[in-house]
């Protein structure tokens, strides 16, 4: 775990803080040796394949589109050319199985 990421998550307001922490925990459970760093001002994982960003009323969990089929890309929101995301507005919305499936999408590349 990265100290700068710790600081980023600690300064978030509720419920974004709890959402970020839960997503982070699931990332490390699914990918125990994943590299975590601050990039683009937000926590990123596996050299930027994934990111977590706290916004005003939700948290985005972003995923690289590299290697994803059109069908897989439809699971994600956003208009990015290289990354898209899933939005979480509450801790209750986060399912470990869903996050693990999202992580597997970018791993296969």
N, C-alpha and C positions, 0 to 999 in steps of 0.2 A: 504494500500500500504506500501511497505517496503523501507526504506531509502537506504539500500544496493542495492536493485534492481534499484532504481532511479539512483544511481551512475553508476551502470553497463550500463544502457541504455544511460545515458548522455555521456559516454565516447566513444560510438560507432561512426563510420564514417557513412556518408551518402552513400547509402540509407538504410543501415542496421539499423541505429538509428530509422528512421521513420517507418520501417517495424516492429521493436521490439515494438515501442510505440503503433502502431495500433493493433498488435496482443494482447498486454497487455490490451488495452482498450476493445477489443472484449471479452477477457476472463472475465473481470470484469462485462461487460454488461450481459453476459450469466450466470455467476456465481457470483452474487454480494457479497456473503459472503465467497468466496474462500480464502484460506490461501495462502499467497505469501511469499516465502523465497528464499534465495540463498542456493543452494545445488549443489554439483559437480561443483562449480564455475560459475553456470548460474542460472537465475531465474527459479524457479519451482513453481508449483501450486498444491493445493489439495494433499499435502503430497507426491509430486513427480509423480503424475499421468500425468502431463504435464510439458513441459519445453520449453523455448525459448532460442536459442543460436545464436549469431551473428558470422558468419564465414567470410572468406576473401571476397567472392563475393555473399553471400546469407545468409538467416536466416532459420534455421530449427525450426519447431514447432513440438516437440516430444510428443508422446502419448503412454501411457502404453498399452501393448498388453493384459493384464489380462482381461479375459472375452470376448475378441473379437473373432468373428468367423473367419475362414480362408478367407471368402469373404471380411469381413471388413478389415482384415490385408492387403489385396491386394491393398487397397486404399493408403497405406503408403509405403515409401521407407526405405531402410536400411537393414542391416543384423543382427540387434540386436535381442537378445533372449527375452528381456523383454520390450523393447521400440523400436518404429520405428518413422518415421517423414514424414512431408511434407515440401518441400522446397519453399521458396518465394524469388524471385530475384528483385521484385519491389513492391512498395506499391499498384500499380494498380492491381496486381495479387490477392490481398487479398479481398475475398468476405466475408462479415459478415455471410451470410447464411452457407457458406462452413465451416467456423471456428466453428460456433455453432453446426453444424452436427458432426464435429470431436470431439468437447468437449463432446457431448452426447454419443459418443461411449464408452469412458472410465467411464462416470458417471454410466452407467447401471450395472457395476460390483458389 
